[in-house]
Amino acid sequence: MPKYRVKKDDQVKVISGKDKGKTGRVLRVDRDKGRVLVEGINIVKKAMRKKRQEDRGGIAEIEASIHLSNVMLVTRGGEQTRVSVRMDGDTKVRVAKKNGETV
């Protein structure tokens, strides 16, 4: 089973694909498929049908998920880094590889 070191509400940067270089907040992590939904990244157009009388149908722009390997965690200083896990007493703590600060 793969290790997922990116969690909900983390700040991430896209490192490949059409949105390369953009940063955003993780909205959801799909552990089964290995994908993340990032706020404002990978915007796609989707045809939406009217479900009720007062709804508006048409084409909506929504965020689609992106593969976990295409994002990297961003530290508080704004630099992208890999993440390791360290034991701090009895608790696991995520640590940035680049500068050693806790995430």
PDB file as gemmi writes it, atoms N, CA and C in Angstrom:
CRYST1    1.000    1.000    1.000  90.00  90.00  90.00 P 1                      
ATOM      1  N   MET A   1       0.842  -1.184   0.000  1.00  0.00           N  
ATOM      2  CA  MET A   1       0.000   0.000   0.000  1.00  0.00           C  
ATOM      3  C   MET A   1       0.886   1.246   0.000  1.00  0.00           C  
ATOM      4  N   PRO A   2       0.612   2.195  -0.896  1.00  0.00           N  
ATOM      5  CA  PRO A   2       1.451   3.386  -0.977  1.00  0.00           C  
ATOM      6  C   PRO A   2       1.263   4.299   0.228  1.00  0.00           C  
ATOM      7  N   LYS A   3       2.277   5.125   0.476  1.00  0.00           N  
ATOM      8  CA  LYS A   3       2.229   6.075   1.584  1.00  0.00           C  
ATOM      9  C   LYS A   3       1.744   7.419   1.056  1.00  0.00           C  
ATOM     10  N   TYR A   4       0.739   7.966   1.710  1.00  0.00           N  
ATOM     11  CA  TYR A   4       0.206   9.269   1.329  1.00  0.00           C  
ATOM     12  C   TYR A   4       0.618  10.268   2.382  1.00  0.00           C  
ATOM     13  N   ARG A   5       1.478  11.174   2.017  1.00  0.00           N  
ATOM     14  CA  ARG A   5       1.970  12.148   2.983  1.00  0.00           C  
ATOM     15  C   ARG A   5       1.367  13.523   2.755  1.00  0.00           C  
ATOM     16  N   VAL A   6       0.384  13.598   1.862  1.00  0.00           N  
ATOM     17  CA  VAL A   6      -0.358  14.833   1.633  1.00  0.00           C  
ATOM     18  C   VAL A   6      -1.734  14.648   2.245  1.00  0.00           C  
ATOM     19  N   LYS A   7      -2.175  15.627   3.030  1.00  0.00           N  
ATOM     20  CA  LYS A   7      -3.462  15.536   3.708  1.00  0.00           C  
ATOM     21  C   LYS A   7      -4.354  16.698   3.307  1.00  0.00           C  
ATOM     22  N   LYS A   8      -5.614  16.616   3.710  1.00  0.00           N  
ATOM     23  CA  LYS A   8      -6.576  17.679   3.438  1.00  0.00           C  
ATOM     24  C   LYS A   8      -6.106  18.979   4.093  1.00  0.00           C  
ATOM     25  N   ASP A   9      -6.328  20.089   3.421  1.00  0.00           N  
ATOM     26  CA  ASP A   9      -5.966  21.446   3.840  1.00  0.00           C  
ATOM     27  C   ASP A   9      -4.472  21.734   3.767  1.00  0.00           C  
ATOM     28  N   ASP A  10      -3.666  20.844   3.173  1.00  0.00           N  
ATOM     29  CA  ASP A  10      -2.251  21.134   2.938  1.00  0.00           C  
ATOM     30  C   ASP A  10      -2.118  22.055   1.734  1.00  0.00           C  
ATOM     31  N   GLN A  11      -1.080  22.875   1.737  1.00  0.00           N  
ATOM     32  CA  GLN A  11      -0.767  23.725   0.594  1.00  0.00           C  
ATOM     33  C   GLN A  11       0.183  22.944  -0.308  1.00  0.00           C  
ATOM     34  N   VAL A  12      -0.193  22.764  -1.591  1.00  0.00           N  
ATOM     35  CA  VAL A  12       0.631  21.987  -2.514  1.00  0.00           C  
ATOM     36  C   VAL A  12       0.908  22.793  -3.775  1.00  0.00           C  
ATOM     37  N   LYS A  13       1.953  22.370  -4.483  1.00  0.00           N  
ATOM     38  CA  LYS A  13       2.333  22.992  -5.747  1.00  0.00           C  
ATOM     39  C   LYS A  13       2.321  21.917  -6.816  1.00  0.00           C  
ATOM     40  N   VAL A  14       1.765  22.240  -7.993  1.00  0.00           N  
ATOM     41  CA  VAL A  14       1.709  21.292  -9.106  1.00  0.00           C  
ATOM     42  C   VAL A  14       3.063  21.299  -9.790  1.00  0.00           C  
ATOM     43  N   ILE A  15       3.662  20.099  -9.974  1.00  0.00           N  
ATOM     44  CA  ILE A  15       5.003  20.016 -10.546  1.00  0.00           C  
ATOM     45  C   ILE A  15       5.003  19.517 -11.981  1.00  0.00           C  
ATOM     46  N   SER A  16       3.847  19.055 -12.491  1.00  0.00           N  
ATOM     47  CA  SER A  16       3.775  18.667 -13.901  1.00  0.00           C  
ATOM     48  C   SER A  16       2.342  18.747 -14.378  1.00  0.00           C  
ATOM     49  N   GLY A  17       2.175  18.868 -15.687  1.00  0.00           N  
ATOM     50  CA  GLY A  17       0.847  18.957 -16.280  1.00  0.00           C  
ATOM     51  C   GLY A  17       0.532  20.361 -16.741  1.00  0.00           C  
ATOM     52  N   LYS A  18      -0.734  20.563 -17.116  1.00  0.00           N  
ATOM     53  CA  LYS A  18      -1.120  21.848 -17.701  1.00  0.00           C  
ATOM     54  C   LYS A  18      -1.117  22.997 -16.693  1.00  0.00           C  
ATOM     55  N   ASP A  19      -1.216  22.687 -15.407  1.00  0.00           N  
ATOM     56  CA  ASP A  19      -1.215  23.710 -14.360  1.00  0.00           C  
ATOM     57  C   ASP A  19       0.106  23.765 -13.605  1.00  0.00           C  
ATOM     58  N   LYS A  20       1.194  23.385 -14.247  1.00  0.00           N  
ATOM     59  CA  LYS A  20       2.507  23.343 -13.614  1.00  0.00           C  
ATOM     60  C   LYS A  20       2.884  24.711 -13.046  1.00  0.00           C  
ATOM     61  N   GLY A  21       3.334  24.717 -11.782  1.00  0.00           N  
ATOM     62  CA  GLY A  21       3.757  25.947 -11.132  1.00  0.00           C  
ATOM     63  C   GLY A  21       2.688  26.587 -10.261  1.00  0.00           C  
ATOM     64  N   LYS A  22       1.430  26.183 -10.407  1.00  0.00           N  
ATOM     65  CA  LYS A  22       0.358  26.769  -9.606  1.00  0.00           C  
ATOM     66  C   LYS A  22       0.309  26.104  -8.237  1.00  0.00           C  
ATOM     67  N   THR A  23      -0.152  26.859  -7.246  1.00  0.00           N  
ATOM     68  CA  THR A  23      -0.302  26.318  -5.898  1.00  0.00           C  
ATOM     69  C   THR A  23      -1.767  26.394  -5.487  1.00  0.00           C  
ATOM     70  N   GLY A  24      -2.143  25.521  -4.577  1.00  0.00           N  
ATOM     71  CA  GLY A  24      -3.513  25.509  -4.094  1.00  0.00           C  
ATOM     72  C   GLY A  24      -3.638  24.654  -2.850  1.00  0.00           C  
ATOM     73  N   ARG A  25      -4.823  24.685  -2.254  1.00  0.00           N  
ATOM     74  CA  ARG A  25      -5.108  23.943  -1.033  1.00  0.00           C  
ATOM     75  C   ARG A  25      -5.797  22.636  -1.389  1.00  0.00           C  
ATOM     76  N   VAL A  26      -5.405  21.553  -0.726  1.00  0.00           N  
ATOM     77  CA  VAL A  26      -5.993  20.241  -0.980  1.00  0.00           C  
ATOM     78  C   VAL A  26      -7.393  20.202  -0.367  1.00  0.00           C  
ATOM     79  N   LEU A  27      -8.377  19.882  -1.203  1.00  0.00           N  
ATOM     80  CA  LEU A  27      -9.752  19.785  -0.743  1.00  0.00           C  
ATOM     81  C   LEU A  27     -10.120  18.360  -0.357  1.00  0.00           C  
ATOM     82  N   ARG A  28      -9.574  17.379  -1.073  1.00  0.00           N  
ATOM     83  CA  ARG A  28      -9.920  15.985  -0.812  1.00  0.00           C  
ATOM     84  C   ARG A  28      -8.789  15.091  -1.308  1.00  0.00           C  
ATOM     85  N   VAL A  29      -8.540  13.986  -0.592  1.00  0.00           N  
ATOM     86  CA  VAL A  29      -7.553  12.990  -0.985  1.00  0.00           C  
ATOM     87  C   VAL A  29      -8.293  11.677  -1.215  1.00  0.00           C  
ATOM     88  N   ASP A  30      -8.152  11.111  -2.426  1.00  0.00           N  
ATOM     89  CA  ASP A  30      -8.753   9.813  -2.740  1.00  0.00           C  
ATOM     90  C   ASP A  30      -7.663   8.761  -2.625  1.00  0.00           C  
ATOM     91  N   ARG A  31      -7.647   8.059  -1.503  1.00  0.00           N  
ATOM     92  CA  ARG A  31      -6.587   7.102  -1.208  1.00  0.00           C  
ATOM     93  C   ARG A  31      -6.666   5.872  -2.100  1.00  0.00           C  
ATOM     94  N   ASP A  32      -7.868   5.491  -2.534  1.00  0.00           N  
ATOM     95  CA  ASP A  32      -8.020   4.308  -3.377  1.00  0.00           C  
ATOM     96  C   ASP A  32      -7.423   4.518  -4.766  1.00  0.00           C  
ATOM     97  N   LYS A  33      -7.629   5.688  -5.334  1.00  0.00           N  
ATOM     98  CA  LYS A  33      -7.156   5.976  -6.695  1.00  0.00           C  
ATOM     99  C   LYS A  33      -5.826   6.714  -6.719  1.00  0.00           C  
ATOM    100  N   GLY A  34      -5.367   7.222  -5.564  1.00  0.00           N  
ATOM    101  CA  GLY A  34      -4.106   7.952  -5.519  1.00  0.00           C  
ATOM    102  C   GLY A  34      -4.207   9.324  -6.155  1.00  0.00           C  
ATOM    103  N   ARG A  35      -5.324  10.010  -5.947  1.00  0.00           N  
ATOM    104  CA  ARG A  35      -5.544  11.309  -6.563  1.00  0.00           C  
ATOM    105  C   ARG A  35      -5.939  12.329  -5.498  1.00  0.00           C  
ATOM    106  N   VAL A  36      -5.699  13.602  -5.794  1.00  0.00           N  
ATOM    107  CA  VAL A  36      -6.078  14.687  -4.897  1.00  0.00           C  
ATOM    108  C   VAL A  36      -6.879  15.726  -5.663  1.00  0.00           C  
ATOM    109  N   LEU A  37      -7.773  16.394  -4.962  1.00  0.00           N  
ATOM    110  CA  LEU A  37      -8.552  17.487  -5.525  1.00  0.00           C  
ATOM    111  C   LEU A  37      -7.989  18.768  -4.930  1.00  0.00           C  
ATOM    112  N   VAL A  38      -7.459  19.635  -5.784  1.00  0.00           N  
ATOM    113  CA  VAL A  38      -6.795  20.859  -5.336  1.00  0.00           C  
ATOM    114  C   VAL A  38      -7.630  22.058  -5.773  1.00  0.00           C  
ATOM    115  N   GLU A  39      -7.791  23.004  -4.872  1.00  0.00           N  
ATOM    116  CA  GLU A  39      -8.606  24.181  -5.116  1.00  0.00           C  
ATOM    117  C   GLU A  39      -8.021  25.033  -6.246  1.00  0.00           C  
ATOM    118  N   GLY A  40      -8.808  25.257  -7.300  1.00  0.00           N  
ATOM    119  CA  GLY A  40      -8.405  26.113  -8.402  1.00  0.00           C  
ATOM    120  C   GLY A  40      -7.469  25.466  -9.407  1.00  0.00           C  
ATOM    121  N   ILE A  41      -7.225  24.157  -9.313  1.00  0.00           N  
ATOM    122  CA  ILE A  41      -6.303  23.457 -10.208  1.00  0.00           C  
ATOM    123  C   ILE A  41      -7.086  22.452 -11.039  1.00  0.00           C  
ATOM    124  N   ASN A  42      -6.681  22.265 -12.297  1.00  0.00           N  
ATOM    125  CA  ASN A  42      -7.274  21.298 -13.223  1.00  0.00           C  
ATOM    126  C   ASN A  42      -8.766  21.575 -13.417  1.00  0.00           C  
ATOM    127  N   ILE A  43      -9.068  22.797 -13.820  1.00  0.00           N  
ATOM    128  CA  ILE A  43     -10.452  23.209 -14.060  1.00  0.00           C  
ATOM    129  C   ILE A  43     -10.917  22.606 -15.383  1.00  0.00           C  
ATOM    130  N   VAL A  44     -12.052  21.905 -15.344  1.00  0.00           N  
ATOM    131  CA  VAL A  44     -12.632  21.301 -16.544  1.00  0.00           C  
ATOM    132  C   VAL A  44     -14.073  21.787 -16.681  1.00  0.00           C  
ATOM    133  N   LYS A  45     -14.582  21.724 -17.911  1.00  0.00           N  
ATOM    134  CA  LYS A  45     -15.964  22.105 -18.165  1.00  0.00           C  
ATOM    135  C   LYS A  45     -16.824  20.858 -18.165  1.00  0.00           C  
ATOM    136  N   LYS A  46     -17.963  20.938 -17.482  1.00  0.00           N  
ATOM    137  CA  LYS A  46     -18.853  19.794 -17.383  1.00  0.00           C  
ATOM    138  C   LYS A  46     -20.273  20.244 -17.695  1.00  0.00           C  
ATOM    139  N   ALA A  47     -20.955  19.474 -18.529  1.00  0.00           N  
ATOM    140  CA  ALA A  47     -22.342  19.775 -18.858  1.00  0.00           C  
ATOM    141  C   ALA A  47     -23.224  19.337 -17.699  1.00  0.00           C  
ATOM    142  N   MET A  48     -23.973  20.276 -17.136  1.00  0.00           N  
ATOM    143  CA  MET A  48     -24.835  19.989 -15.990  1.00  0.00           C  
ATOM    144  C   MET A  48     -26.296  20.051 -16.438  1.00  0.00           C  
ATOM    145  N   ARG A  49     -27.069  19.053 -16.019  1.00  0.00           N  
ATOM    146  CA  ARG A  49     -28.478  18.991 -16.342  1.00  0.00           C  
ATOM    147  C   ARG A  49     -29.295  19.660 -15.233  1.00  0.00           C  
ATOM    148  N   LYS A  50     -30.421  20.244 -15.604  1.00  0.00           N  
ATOM    149  CA  LYS A  50     -31.319  20.806 -14.598  1.00  0.00           C  
ATOM    150  C   LYS A  50     -31.908  19.675 -13.786  1.00  0.00           C  
ATOM    151  N   LYS A  51     -31.797  19.746 -12.482  1.00  0.00           N  
ATOM    152  CA  LYS A  51     -32.374  18.723 -11.615  1.00  0.00           C  
ATOM    153  C   LYS A  51     -33.746  19.143 -11.073  1.00  0.00           C  
ATOM    154  N   ARG A  52     -33.940  20.442 -10.890  1.00  0.00           N  
ATOM    155  CA  ARG A  52     -35.221  20.974 -10.421  1.00  0.00           C  
ATOM    156  C   ARG A  52     -35.634  22.132 -11.326  1.00  0.00           C  
ATOM    157  N   GLN A  53     -36.823  22.615 -11.110  1.00  0.00           N  
ATOM    158  CA  GLN A  53     -37.367  23.692 -11.948  1.00  0.00           C  
ATOM    159  C   GLN A  53     -36.533  24.967 -11.816  1.00  0.00           C  
ATOM    160  N   GLU A  54     -36.083  25.265 -10.582  1.00  0.00           N  
ATOM    161  CA  GLU A  54     -35.375  26.534 -10.360  1.00  0.00           C  
ATOM    162  C   GLU A  54     -33.875  26.445 -10.628  1.00  0.00           C  
ATOM    163  N   ASP A  55     -33.342  25.240 -10.863  1.00  0.00           N  
ATOM    164  CA  ASP A  55     -31.912  25.086 -11.168  1.00  0.00           C  
ATOM    165  C   ASP A  55     -31.584  25.613 -12.556  1.00  0.00           C  
ATOM    166  N   ARG A  56     -30.324  25.949 -12.711  1.00  0.00           N  
ATOM    167  CA  ARG A  56     -29.829  26.360 -14.022  1.00  0.00           C  
ATOM    168  C   ARG A  56     -28.990  25.233 -14.580  1.00  0.00           C  
ATOM    169  N   GLY A  57     -29.282  24.824 -15.763  1.00  0.00           N  
ATOM    170  CA  GLY A  57     -28.452  23.835 -16.440  1.00  0.00           C  
ATOM    171  C   GLY A  57     -27.368  24.557 -17.207  1.00  0.00           C  
ATOM    172  N   GLY A  58     -26.598  23.827 -17.991  1.00  0.00           N  
ATOM    173  CA  GLY A  58     -25.580  24.448 -18.815  1.00  0.00           C  
ATOM    174  C   GLY A  58     -24.208  23.883 -18.526  1.00  0.00           C  
ATOM    175  N   ILE A  59     -23.202  24.634 -18.920  1.00  0.00           N  
ATOM    176  CA  ILE A  59     -21.823  24.177 -18.772  1.00  0.00           C  
ATOM    177  C   ILE A  59     -21.221  24.847 -17.542  1.00  0.00           C  
ATOM    178  N   ALA A  60     -20.742  24.012 -16.615  1.00  0.00           N  
ATOM    179  CA  ALA A  60     -20.143  24.520 -15.381  1.00  0.00           C  
ATOM    180  C   ALA A  60     -18.656  24.185 -15.381  1.00  0.00           C  
ATOM    181  N   GLU A  61     -17.875  25.028 -14.732  1.00  0.00           N  
ATOM    182  CA  GLU A  61     -16.439  24.773 -14.588  1.00  0.00           C  
ATOM    183  C   GLU A  61     -16.190  24.260 -13.181  1.00  0.00           C  
ATOM    184  N   ILE A  62     -15.633  23.053 -13.085  1.00  0.00           N  
ATOM    185  CA  ILE A  62     -15.359  22.438 -11.792  1.00  0.00           C  
ATOM    186  C   ILE A  62     -13.911  21.970 -11.741  1.00  0.00           C  
ATOM    187  N   GLU A  63     -13.432  21.699 -10.527  1.00  0.00           N  
ATOM    188  CA  GLU A  63     -12.082  21.170 -10.366  1.00  0.00           C  
ATOM    189  C   GLU A  63     -12.123  19.660 -10.519  1.00  0.00           C  
ATOM    190  N   ALA A  64     -11.202  19.116 -11.287  1.00  0.00           N  
ATOM    191  CA  ALA A  64     -11.060  17.673 -11.421  1.00  0.00           C  
ATOM    192  C   ALA A  64      -9.845  17.246 -10.608  1.00  0.00           C  
ATOM    193  N   SER A  65      -9.801  15.966 -10.267  1.00  0.00           N  
ATOM    194  CA  SER A  65      -8.692  15.485  -9.445  1.00  0.00           C  
ATOM    195  C   SER A  65      -7.416  15.385 -10.276  1.00  0.00           C  
ATOM    196  N   ILE A  66      -6.293  15.383  -9.588  1.00  0.00           N  
ATOM    197  CA  ILE A  66      -4.976  15.294 -10.210  1.00  0.00           C  
ATOM    198  C   ILE A  66      -4.215  14.187  -9.483  1.00  0.00           C  
ATOM    199  N   HIS A  67      -3.328  13.504 -10.187  1.00  0.00           N  
ATOM    200  CA  HIS A  67      -2.614  12.392  -9.570  1.00  0.00           C  
ATOM    201  C   HIS A  67      -1.669  12.903  -8.489  1.00  0.00           C  
ATOM    202  N   LEU A  68      -1.530  12.107  -7.450  1.00  0.00           N  
ATOM    203  CA  LEU A  68      -0.730  12.483  -6.282  1.00  0.00           C  
ATOM    204  C   LEU A  68       0.735  12.735  -6.627  1.00  0.00           C  
ATOM    205  N   SER A  69       1.240  12.037  -7.649  1.00  0.00           N  
ATOM    206  CA  SER A  69       2.641  12.204  -8.019  1.00  0.00           C  
ATOM    207  C   SER A  69       2.912  13.538  -8.706  1.00  0.00           C  
ATOM    208  N   ASN A  70       1.864  14.246  -9.083  1.00  0.00           N  
ATOM    209  CA  ASN A  70       2.034  15.523  -9.772  1.00  0.00           C  
ATOM    210  C   ASN A  70       1.988  16.724  -8.839  1.00  0.00           C  
ATOM    211  N   VAL A  71       1.915  16.497  -7.535  1.00  0.00           N  
ATOM    212  CA  VAL A  71       1.906  17.602  -6.572  1.00  0.00           C  
ATOM    213  C   VAL A  71       2.993  17.390  -5.528  1.00  0.00           C  
ATOM    214  N   MET A  72       3.478  18.508  -4.982  1.00  0.00           N  
ATOM    215  CA  MET A  72       4.461  18.487  -3.895  1.00  0.00           C  
ATOM    216  C   MET A  72       4.013  19.450  -2.815  1.00  0.00           C  
ATOM    217  N   LEU A  73       4.290  19.088  -1.599  1.00  0.00           N  
ATOM    218  CA  LEU A  73       3.921  19.905  -0.458  1.00  0.00           C  
ATOM    219  C   LEU A  73       4.731  21.204  -0.449  1.00  0.00           C  
ATOM    220  N   VAL A  74       4.103  22.288  -0.022  1.00  0.00           N  
ATOM    221  CA  VAL A  74       4.763  23.587   0.082  1.00  0.00           C  
ATOM    222  C   VAL A  74       4.898  23.934   1.555  1.00  0.00           C  
ATOM    223  N   THR A  75       6.092  24.342   1.972  1.00  0.00           N  
ATOM    224  CA  THR A  75       6.320  24.717   3.363  1.00  0.00           C  
ATOM    225  C   THR A  75       5.781  26.115   3.627  1.00  0.00           C  
ATOM    226  N   ARG A  76       5.851  26.533   4.886  1.00  0.00           N  
ATOM    227  CA  ARG A  76       5.381  27.880   5.241  1.00  0.00           C  
ATOM    228  C   ARG A  76       6.215  28.949   4.559  1.00  0.00           C  
ATOM    229  N   GLY A  77       7.468  28.639   4.266  1.00  0.00           N  
ATOM    230  CA  GLY A  77       8.344  29.583   3.582  1.00  0.00           C  
ATOM    231  C   GLY A  77       8.083  29.687   2.091  1.00  0.00           C  
ATOM    232  N   GLY A  78       7.249  28.793   1.547  1.00  0.00           N  
ATOM    233  CA  GLY A  78       6.881  28.870   0.135  1.00  0.00           C  
ATOM    234  C   GLY A  78       7.699  27.987  -0.783  1.00  0.00           C  
ATOM    235  N   GLU A  79       8.575  27.134  -0.239  1.00  0.00           N  
ATOM    236  CA  GLU A  79       9.363  26.266  -1.099  1.00  0.00           C  
ATOM    237  C   GLU A  79       8.785  24.857  -1.099  1.00  0.00           C  
ATOM    238  N   GLN A  80       8.861  24.202  -2.262  1.00  0.00           N  
ATOM    239  CA  GLN A  80       8.317  22.847  -2.358  1.00  0.00           C  
ATOM    240  C   GLN A  80       9.317  21.852  -1.795  1.00  0.00           C  
ATOM    241  N   THR A  81       8.792  20.792  -1.167  1.00  0.00           N  
ATOM    242  CA  THR A  81       9.653  19.842  -0.487  1.00  0.00           C  
ATOM    243  C   THR A  81       9.004  18.474  -0.442  1.00  0.00           C  
ATOM    244  N   ARG A  82       9.829  17.464  -0.259  1.00  0.00           N  
ATOM    245  CA  ARG A  82       9.332  16.128   0.028  1.00  0.00           C  
ATOM    246  C   ARG A  82       9.067  16.039   1.525  1.00  0.00           C  
ATOM    247  N   VAL A  83       8.357  14.989   1.928  1.00  0.00           N  
ATOM    248  CA  VAL A  83       7.936  14.870   3.318  1.00  0.00           C  
ATOM    249  C   VAL A  83       8.402  13.537   3.876  1.00  0.00           C  
ATOM    250  N   SER A  84       8.906  13.565   5.103  1.00  0.00           N  
ATOM    251  CA  SER A  84       9.224  12.332   5.813  1.00  0.00           C  
ATOM    252  C   SER A  84       8.429  12.324   7.110  1.00  0.00           C  
ATOM    253  N   VAL A  85       8.407  11.169   7.752  1.00  0.00           N  
ATOM    254  CA  VAL A  85       7.678  11.027   9.009  1.00  0.00           C  
ATOM    255  C   VAL A  85       8.675  10.693  10.101  1.00  0.00           C  
ATOM    256  N   ARG A  86       8.580  11.404  11.223  1.00  0.00           N  
ATOM    257  CA  ARG A  86       9.472  11.198  12.355  1.00  0.00           C  
ATOM    258  C   ARG A  86       8.628  10.973  13.598  1.00  0.00           C  
ATOM    259  N   MET A  87       9.120  10.147  14.492  1.00  0.00           N  
ATOM    260  CA  MET A  87       8.417   9.908  15.749  1.00  0.00           C  
ATOM    261  C   MET A  87       8.834  10.979  16.757  1.00  0.00           C  
ATOM    262  N   ASP A  88       7.850  11.654  17.327  1.00  0.00           N  
ATOM    263  CA  ASP A  88       8.087  12.660  18.356  1.00  0.00           C  
ATOM    264  C   ASP A  88       7.398  12.162  19.621  1.00  0.00           C  
ATOM    265  N   GLY A  89       8.135  11.378  20.397  1.00  0.00           N  
ATOM    266  CA  GLY A  89       7.525  10.719  21.548  1.00  0.00           C  
ATOM    267  C   GLY A  89       6.683   9.549  21.066  1.00  0.00           C  
ATOM    268  N   ASP A  90       5.376   9.626  21.289  1.00  0.00           N  
ATOM    269  CA  ASP A  90       4.466   8.576  20.835  1.00  0.00           C  
ATOM    270  C   ASP A  90       3.692   8.966  19.590  1.00  0.00           C  
ATOM    271  N   THR A  91       3.905  10.175  19.074  1.00  0.00           N  
ATOM    272  CA  THR A  91       3.130  10.642  17.926  1.00  0.00           C  
ATOM    273  C   THR A  91       4.007  10.748  16.686  1.00  0.00           C  
ATOM    274  N   LYS A  92       3.387  10.512  15.533  1.00  0.00           N  
ATOM    275  CA  LYS A  92       4.078  10.691  14.257  1.00  0.00           C  
ATOM    276  C   LYS A  92       3.955  12.145  13.832  1.00  0.00           C  
ATOM    277  N   VAL A  93       5.057  12.714  13.356  1.00  0.00           N  
ATOM    278  CA  VAL A  93       5.086  14.104  12.917  1.00  0.00           C  
ATOM    279  C   VAL A  93       5.633  14.144  11.498  1.00  0.00           C  
ATOM    280  N   ARG A  94       4.955  14.885  10.618  1.00  0.00           N  
ATOM    281  CA  ARG A  94       5.465  15.053   9.252  1.00  0.00           C  
ATOM    282  C   ARG A  94       6.521  16.145   9.247  1.00  0.00           C  
ATOM    283  N   VAL A  95       7.637  15.877   8.567  1.00  0.00           N  
ATOM    284  CA  VAL A  95       8.776  16.790   8.566  1.00  0.00           C  
ATOM    285  C   VAL A  95       9.170  17.074   7.118  1.00  0.00           C  
ATOM    286  N   ALA A  96       9.454  18.338   6.812  1.00  0.00           N  
ATOM    287  CA  ALA A  96       9.913  18.728   5.483  1.00  0.00           C  
ATOM    288  C   ALA A  96      11.355  18.282   5.308  1.00  0.00           C  
ATOM    289  N   LYS A  97      11.669  17.625   4.183  1.00  0.00           N  
ATOM    290  CA  LYS A  97      13.013  17.138   3.919  1.00  0.00           C  
ATOM    291  C   LYS A  97      13.993  18.289   3.651  1.00  0.00           C  
ATOM    292  N   LYS A  98      13.495  19.361   3.043  1.00  0.00           N  
ATOM    293  CA  LYS A  98      14.386  20.429   2.617  1.00  0.00           C  
ATOM    294  C   LYS A  98      14.973  21.220   3.775  1.00  0.00           C  
ATOM    295  N   ASN A  99      14.136  21.556   4.779  1.00  0.00           N  
ATOM    296  CA  ASN A  99      14.651  22.386   5.865  1.00  0.00           C  
ATOM    297  C   ASN A  99      14.400  21.812   7.260  1.00  0.00           C  
ATOM    298  N   GLY A 100      13.729  20.664   7.357  1.00  0.00           N  
ATOM    299  CA  GLY A 100      13.550  20.004   8.634  1.00  0.00           C  
ATOM    300  C   GLY A 100      12.437  20.539   9.506  1.00  0.00           C  
ATOM    301  N   GLU A 101      11.643  21.486   9.021  1.00  0.00           N  
ATOM    302  CA  GLU A 101      10.567  22.021   9.845  1.00  0.00           C  
ATOM    303  C   GLU A 101       9.357  21.077   9.821  1.00  0.00           C  
ATOM    304  N   THR A 102       8.583  21.089  10.890  1.00  0.00           N  
ATOM    305  CA  THR A 102       7.403  20.237  10.950  1.00  0.00           C  
ATOM    306  C   THR A 102       6.298  20.857  10.114  1.00  0.00           C  
ATOM    307  N   VAL A 103       5.547  19.985   9.485  1.00  0.00           N  
ATOM    308  CA  VAL A 103       4.478  20.448   8.575  1.00  0.00           C  
ATOM    309  C   VAL A 103       3.157  20.347   9.293  1.00  0.00           C  
TER     310      VAL A 103                                                      
END                                                                             
